[in-house]
């Protein structure tokens, strides 16, 4: 195994909210026994989109020995994957990511989701 950048989850800090699950386009993260887990190392590309959405700071990137990232494994995983995440909701209108595109917004240390329809109102007042 080679050293590469991969997500690290501090189980002590993880509250099981699931905010990190949806941003992982590869499906590397899942809630297992109420905590976020990397289910297969080869699915994690180390991009870290999940990090900014963790309200407790439980996620970070680390360089360590891990299975190489595999685009083929990601594609195979996506074919078999059932919705195994907590759909996020727009803070303004309540629509879910299954209805509209959502964008994560950080404000005063909190990660909030806004849909693309409500985001302009947030930006422009």
C-alpha positions as CSV (number, residue, x, y, z in Angstrom):
1,X,0.0,0.0,0.0
2,X,1.2,3.5,-0.8
3,X,0.8,6.6,1.3
4,X,-2.0,8.9,0.2
5,X,-4.4,11.5,1.5
6,X,-7.6,10.1,3.0
7,X,-10.3,11.2,5.3
8,X,-9.9,10.6,9.0
9,X,-12.9,10.5,11.4
10,X,-12.5,11.2,15.1
11,X,-15.2,8.9,16.6
12,X,-15.1,10.8,19.9
13,X,-16.2,14.0,18.1
14,X,-18.6,12.4,15.6
15,X,-22.2,13.0,16.7
16,X,-23.8,10.9,13.9
17,X,-25.6,13.8,12.2
18,X,-24.8,12.5,8.7
19,X,-23.9,15.9,7.2
20,X,-20.7,14.5,5.8
21,X,-22.4,11.6,3.9
22,X,-24.2,13.4,1.1
23,X,-21.2,15.5,-0.1
24,X,-19.1,12.4,-0.7
25,X,-19.9,11.8,-4.4
26,X,-17.9,8.6,-4.3
27,X,-20.0,7.0,-1.5
28,X,-17.0,6.3,0.7
29,X,-18.8,7.4,3.9
30,X,-21.7,5.8,5.7
31,X,-23.3,6.0,9.1
32,X,-22.4,2.8,11.0
33,X,-23.7,2.3,14.5
34,X,-24.5,6.0,14.7
35,X,-21.0,7.2,13.6
36,X,-19.6,8.2,10.2
37,X,-17.2,5.7,8.8
38,X,-15.0,5.3,5.7
39,X,-16.6,2.1,4.4
40,X,-13.9,1.3,1.8
41,X,-10.6,3.2,1.5
42,X,-10.5,2.7,-2.3
43,X,-13.7,4.8,-2.6
44,X,-12.2,7.9,-0.8
45,X,-10.5,10.3,-3.2
46,X,-9.2,12.5,-0.4
47,X,-10.9,15.6,-1.8
48,X,-12.4,16.5,1.6
49,X,-15.7,18.0,0.5
50,X,-17.2,16.4,3.7
51,X,-14.9,18.2,6.1
52,X,-16.6,21.7,6.0
53,X,-20.0,20.2,6.7
54,X,-19.1,18.5,10.0
55,X,-20.5,20.7,12.9
56,X,-18.2,19.0,15.5
57,X,-14.9,19.1,13.6
58,X,-14.6,15.3,13.6
59,X,-13.3,15.1,10.0
60,X,-9.8,15.9,8.8
61,X,-7.4,14.7,6.1
62,X,-4.4,12.6,6.8
63,X,-1.6,11.1,4.8
64,X,-1.3,7.5,5.6
65,X,-1.0,4.0,4.0
66,X,-4.3,3.2,2.4
67,X,-5.7,1.2,-0.5
68,X,-5.3,3.2,-3.8
69,X,-8.3,5.2,-4.9
70,X,-10.2,3.3,-7.6
71,X,-12.5,5.0,-10.1
72,X,-13.7,1.5,-11.1
73,X,-14.6,0.6,-7.5
74,X,-16.5,3.9,-7.2
75,X,-18.6,3.2,-10.4
76,X,-19.3,-0.4,-9.2
77,X,-20.3,0.9,-5.8
78,X,-22.7,3.5,-7.3
79,X,-24.5,0.9,-9.3
80,X,-25.3,-1.2,-6.2
81,X,-25.8,1.8,-3.8
82,X,-29.1,2.3,-2.3
83,X,-29.8,5.7,-0.7
84,X,-27.8,5.3,2.5
85,X,-27.5,8.9,3.5
86,X,-29.6,11.5,5.4
87,X,-31.0,13.8,2.7
88,X,-30.2,17.4,3.7
89,X,-32.9,20.1,3.6
90,X,-32.8,23.8,2.6
91,X,-32.6,25.9,5.7
92,X,-35.0,28.4,4.0
93,X,-37.7,26.4,2.2
94,X,-37.2,22.9,3.5
95,X,-36.8,21.2,0.1
96,X,-34.4,18.3,0.1
97,X,-31.4,17.5,-2.1
98,X,-33.6,15.0,-3.9
99,X,-35.8,17.9,-5.1
100,X,-33.2,20.6,-5.7
101,X,-29.5,21.2,-5.8
102,X,-28.3,22.3,-2.4
103,X,-25.2,24.2,-1.5
104,X,-23.5,24.2,1.9
105,X,-22.9,27.6,3.5
106,X,-20.8,28.2,6.6
107,X,-22.0,30.9,9.0
108,X,-20.7,31.5,12.5
109,X,-19.2,28.0,12.6
110,X,-22.4,26.3,11.5
111,X,-22.9,24.4,8.3
112,X,-26.2,25.3,6.6
113,X,-27.7,24.0,3.4
114,X,-29.5,26.3,0.9
115,X,-31.1,25.3,-2.3
116,X,-30.2,27.2,-5.5
117,X,-33.6,28.9,-5.5
118,X,-33.2,30.3,-2.0
119,X,-29.5,31.1,-2.2
120,X,-29.8,34.4,-4.2
121,X,-32.3,35.7,-1.5
122,X,-29.7,34.9,1.1
123,X,-26.9,36.6,-0.8
124,X,-28.9,39.7,-1.9
125,X,-31.2,40.0,1.1
